[in-house]
């Protein structure tokens, strides 16, 4: 093991943002341009594209740098410590310091896991009053202990294999999701089938949420109820969800507008971001930015409601009201209609039950992979 500065083993690049008012810098662009927001809730090792691309003219108008595939992207502000590998040639905004590892000295996967595990250490190196930022100079002079390149590859080989398995699982989950949606279309959007067209209020109980007083620690300490916010839902990227970052206590539930939502309900974001949803596999509560649907199982099921929302997102967004940000209110949402047919529902459940169980088992395997990765990184770093 030898100590060296990061600048000695990697070239470190900053990013930049083309003038946002210039449409020609963005419209029709095909250059991947990544911002820290693109990595918020992002659970994959490689990233290929962000929410926006830029044009060649946009790229040439600013001081961003083109990064090769395999470059290590590291968010240096707002917040510090998101990490990903460039899946293809791309550039970033000024919220990143990116590393192109020098051949023969530093293995990009080793640096990726090192940065991932030591996030808090790098956060502590940040400076600034409005928001913390870690400078290029600080990163250049950061000392890291490095074994030989071959040893680096050997040390993280198991982590690399686990991430490959994680990505394979994610691909399978996506394929099953697509198959679920196809079966939903065949069963509930079929012109040859006769449906009862009912308002949502006839087939689900719609529940609103609330937030316990944040300064009362007794409402949050030792929390036992999963408490969903829109960010939990948008970060999920999955059909089902097991838990949340924050939990509330019994007294927090009792002394707020939050309500208990049973397992196999559908939790949907109803303001700011509208129409993102998940099915909860644990008892849960939500804040006021959500509407939750508890299905009448004699008429519908959570998966029918989930895909109905997914396929009617534009309609749901269209009934939103508000000047600062759009919000869908319960009284308007419950008037929307859904196709109901009990015989078809039974067929849908029968055809998807085994696949649903398989989907959940893969989700659990990926959760175990994440836990195992953390233990391995603890032993390495």
Secondary structure, DSSP 8 states (H G I E B T S, - for coil): -EEEEHHHHEEEEE-----TT-GGGTTT--EEEE-GGGGTT---SEE---SEEE-HHHHHHS----B-TT-EEEEEBSSEEEEEEESSSBEE-TTEEEEEE-TTT--HHHHHHHHHHTHHHHHHT-B-SSS-B--HHHHHT-EEEE--HHHHHHHTHHHHHHHHHHHHHHHHHHHHHHHHHHHHHHHHS-TTS--EEEEHHHHEEEEE-----TT-GGGTTT--EEEE-HHHHHTT-SSEE---S-EE-HHHHHTSS---B-TT-EEEEEBSSEEEEEEESS-EEE-TTEEEEEE-TTT--HHHHHHHHHHTHHHHHHT-B-SSS-B--HHHHTTSEEEE-HHHHHHHHHHHHHHHHHHHHHHHHHHHHHHHHHHHHHHH-
